[in-house]
Every structure is written in C-alpha cells, then in structure tokens.
Amino acid sequence: MSKVKLLISDQNQLVREGIARILTSSKMEIVGEMRSLVEVLEALRAGSVDANLMLADPSTDSDRQFEAMTQIRQEFPALRIVILTSQFAASWLDRALGAGASGFLPKDMSGDALRFSLELVLLGEQIFPTIRSVLEADSTRGAPIPTGPPARAPESIPLSRRESQILQCLVDGLPNKTIARNLDMAEATVKVHLKSILRKLNVQNRTQAAIWGMNHPLQIRDDSGSGSETTASHEKVRHG
C-alpha cells in the first residue's frame, strides 16, 4: 500500500493537532488540517491539497458541512471520508450514510482502534456502529429517536425471506457492500431490496428501517409466515 495522505477537518485546533500526533507515521502523512468541510471542498477544487483519506467532524454548522461532504464525494470519489465525532446519534449516522461516509467513529475511542479502523477503510471496508449501540447512546443522553412517518403494523408487512435477512443486516449495522458479500448477491440487488423494505415499512431511510427491525425482532417474517433468518455478522470494530 502506498503512503496514505490524510486530511483532518475539525473546528478544534487542539483536536486536529492531537489526531495528527497520533496518526503521523512512516505509512501516513498529514497533508492538511482545516476547520471545516467547506474549507476542504474549496481547497480540493483549487488543487491546493491532495489526499486519499479524510477524518472529519461536521459538528459546527452541520447542515453546511454535510452539504459540503456530499459535494466532496461527488466531485472527488477517490477520497474516503470517515466521520470522527462526539455526536454519536442515530440522526447523525443516517446523515453520514446519506452523505457517502466510509465510516462513523466516536471520539472517545482509543488511538489503536482509530488506526485499525482507518486501515480497514483503506482496504475498502466501511466501518459503522450497529444501530442498537447508537440508540443506546441516544437513550443515555435522553435524545429523541428519529421515527419519520408512522410505520405499518407488523402483522400487515409481508416481507420476503431475502428482505427479512437484509433488514436483520441493517439492525446489525452492516453497509450494502458487506450485506451483498454475506448474502452472496450483487450490491445493486441489495439496493433494490432496500427500496422494497422502505416502501413496505412506510419509513424514509435505512436507519428508521433498522429501528423498526430492532423493535420487532420476532415479527420480521417472510411470505410463508416463517421467521426470518439472522445473519451472523456484526460491526467490524468494537470500541471500548
């Protein structure tokens, strides 16, 4: 693997310097430290910075930051983005997925766990927590859980066997690429099933679908009425 060019985006200068000290090595070069993703987008467009990996915390002015992140992913698809934040919430997880992040990590993790997570991302993996762990964090803070439109009653949802398997994967926090590999199907097929799941559950996104699945573990059923199969996959890295 060629030397990693890492870009750090965080409002806090001390945090940026601390991350740089932890990650600088013979294999990783810190090519820039910026206060926001808006600044990063401008620098990338100007050609003043070249990176293949970025750690970012979009906590300040998050709407603009996530918009900039989405734009970065569209214009510079080779740049992998990992969110490292203290905003460990279901709503933020959903926004990170929607904006194209390759990972979503808490700031209270260890330096070794951070390095290992970034190594996995560089190998093409996606690192996200299970929806259960995020909701538990929300509950600890007393934060409301995003629900969106009312979901349909469990007894009225004829999920296919495949849809039940994929829904369980969402509960386990797995990204599409991992779901496709575990269930031996094309990633495009996973996306088709996801659209069907969202329509049947009457929810807006995969986070809301995962919340539904977590709340109805015994009621995810296939067309024949049998119980769903559970995949034996969980998040890649446990943070302690």
C-alpha positions in Angstrom: 0.0 0.0 0.0 1.3 3.4 -1.0 1.7 6.1 1.7 -1.6 7.4 3.0 -2.3 11.1 2.6 -4.6 12.1 5.4 -6.6 15.3 5.7 -8.1 16.4 9.0 -11.1 18.6 9.3 -12.2 19.7 12.8 -13.2 23.0 14.3 -11.0 22.5 17.3 -7.3 23.1 16.7 -6.2 21.1 19.7 -8.1 18.1 18.4 -6.6 18.4 14.9 -3.1 18.6 16.4 -3.8 15.6 18.7 -5.1 13.4 15.8 -2.1 14.4 13.7 0.3 13.4 16.5 -1.5 10.0 17.0 -1.6 9.1 13.3 1.6 10.5 11.8 3.8 7.6 10.9 6.0 6.2 8.1 2.8 5.0 6.4 0.7 8.0 6.9 1.3 11.7 6.0 -0.8 14.5 7.3 -1.3 16.7 4.2 -3.6 19.3 5.8 -5.6 20.4 8.8 -8.8 22.5 8.2 -11.6 23.9 10.3 -14.5 22.7 8.2 -15.6 20.6 5.2 -16.5 23.8 3.4 -12.8 24.8 3.5 -11.8 21.3 2.4 -14.1 21.5 -0.6 -12.6 24.8 -1.6 -9.0 23.5 -1.2 -9.7 20.4 -3.2 -11.3 22.4 -6.0 -8.3 24.8 -6.1 -5.9 21.8 -6.2 -4.0 23.1 -3.2 -4.4 19.8 -1.3 -4.2 16.1 -2.4 -5.5 13.4 -0.1 -6.9 9.9 -0.3 -8.3 9.8 3.2 -10.0 12.4 5.5 -11.1 12.4 9.1 -13.9 15.0 9.7 -16.1 16.2 12.4 -19.1 18.2 10.9 -20.4 19.2 14.4 -20.3 23.0 13.7 -22.9 24.3 11.2 -23.7 20.7 10.4 -26.1 21.4 7.6 -23.5 23.2 5.5 -20.9 20.7 6.5 -22.9 17.7 5.3 -23.8 19.5 2.1 -20.1 20.1 1.5 -19.3 16.5 2.3 -21.9 15.2 -0.2 -20.3 17.5 -2.8 -16.8 16.3 -2.0 -17.9 12.7 -2.5 -19.5 13.6 -5.9 -16.5 15.6 -7.2 -13.7 13.6 -5.6 -15.0 10.0 -5.3 -11.5 8.5 -4.6 -11.3 10.4 -1.3 -12.6 8.2 1.5 -14.2 10.2 4.3 -14.5 9.0 7.9 -16.5 10.9 10.5 -14.9 11.1 13.9 -17.3 12.9 16.3 -18.8 13.1 19.7 -22.3 13.4 18.1 -22.9 9.7 18.3 -26.6 9.7 17.4 -28.9 7.9 15.1 -29.8 11.0 13.2 -26.1 11.7 12.6 -25.5 8.1 11.5 -28.2 8.4 8.9 -26.8 11.7 7.6 -23.3 10.2 7.4 -24.5 7.3 5.3 -26.5 9.7 3.1 -23.5 11.9 2.5 -21.3 9.0 1.5 -19.1 8.5 4.5 -17.0 5.3 4.7 -17.0 5.2 8.5 -18.6 6.7 11.6 -16.5 6.7 14.7 -16.8 8.1 18.2 -14.1 10.5 19.6 -13.8 8.6 22.8 -12.2 5.6 21.0 -8.5 4.7 21.5 -5.7 5.6 19.2 -5.1 2.0 18.3 -8.7 1.4 17.5 -8.7 4.5 15.3 -5.7 3.4 13.4 -7.1 -0.1 12.9 -10.5 1.3 11.7 -8.7 3.6 9.1 -6.7 0.6 7.9 -9.9 -1.3 7.2 -11.4 1.7 5.4 -8.4 2.0 3.2 -8.8 -1.7 2.3 -12.3 -0.9 1.1 -14.4 -1.7 4.2 -17.0 0.5 5.7 -16.9 1.0 9.5 -20.3 1.8 11.1 -21.7 1.0 14.6 -24.7 -1.1 15.0 -28.0 0.8 15.2 -28.5 -0.7 18.6 -25.3 0.8 20.0 -26.2 4.2 18.6 -29.8 4.1 20.0 -28.4 3.1 23.4 -26.2 6.2 23.3 -29.2 8.3 22.4 -31.2 6.8 25.3 -28.3 7.5 27.7 -28.4 11.2 26.7 -32.2 11.3 26.7 -32.2 12.2 23.0 -35.3 11.5 20.9 -35.1 8.7 18.4 -35.9 9.7 14.8 -39.0 7.9 13.6 -40.3 9.7 10.5 -43.8 8.7 9.2 -45.7 6.1 11.2 -44.5 2.6 10.3 -47.1 -0.1 9.4 -48.3 -2.6 11.9 -46.1 -5.8 12.0 -48.9 -8.1 11.0 -49.5 -6.2 7.8 -46.0 -6.5 6.4 -45.3 -9.5 4.1 -41.5 -9.3 4.0 -39.9 -11.8 1.8 -37.2 -14.1 3.2 -34.5 -12.1 1.5 -35.9 -8.8 2.8 -36.0 -10.2 6.3 -32.4 -11.2 6.0 -31.4 -7.7 4.7 -33.4 -6.0 7.4 -31.6 -8.0 10.1 -28.3 -6.9 8.5 -29.5 -3.3 8.8 -30.1 -3.9 12.5 -26.6 -5.2 12.8 -25.2 -2.0 11.2 -23.9 -3.5 8.0 -23.3 -1.4 4.9 -24.6 -2.5 1.5 -21.2 -3.9 0.4 -21.0 -6.2 3.4 -24.6 -7.3 3.1 -24.0 -8.2 -0.5 -21.0 -10.2 0.3 -22.6 -12.0 3.3 -25.8 -12.9 1.3 -23.9 -13.7 -1.9 -25.7 -11.2 -4.1 -24.9 -8.1 -6.1 -24.8 -4.8 -4.3 -27.3 -3.4 -6.8 -29.7 -6.2 -5.8 -29.3 -5.2 -2.2 -30.3 -1.7 -3.1 -33.5 -3.0 -4.9 -34.5 -5.0 -1.8 -33.8 -2.0 0.4 -36.2 0.2 -1.6 -38.9 -2.5 -1.2 -38.3 -2.8 2.5 -38.6 1.0 3.0 -41.8 1.0 1.0 -43.3 -1.9 2.9 -42.4 -0.5 6.3 -43.5 3.0 5.3 -40.2 4.6 6.5 -37.9 7.1 4.9 -34.4 5.6 5.3 -32.3 2.6 6.4 -31.9 4.0 10.0 -35.7 4.1 10.5 -36.0 0.6 9.0 -33.3 -0.7 11.4 -35.1 0.8 14.3 -38.3 -0.9 13.3 -36.5 -4.2 12.9 -34.9 -3.9 16.3 -38.2 -3.2 17.9 -39.9 -6.1 16.2 -37.3 -9.0 16.2 -39.9 -11.7 16.3 -42.3 -10.2 13.8 -39.9 -10.0 10.8 -41.5 -12.7 8.7 -41.4 -14.0 5.2 -44.3 -14.6 2.8 -44.8 -18.1 4.1 -45.1 -16.9 7.7 -41.9 -18.4 8.9 -39.4 -16.5 11.0 -36.6 -14.5 9.4 -33.0 -15.8 9.2 -30.4 -13.9 11.1 -27.1 -13.3 9.6 -24.1 -13.8 12.0 -22.4 -10.6 11.1 -21.7 -7.6 13.3 -19.7 -4.4 13.2 -16.1 -4.8 12.2 -14.6 -3.0 15.2 -15.8 -2.9 18.7 -14.9 0.3 20.5 -14.2 0.1 24.2 
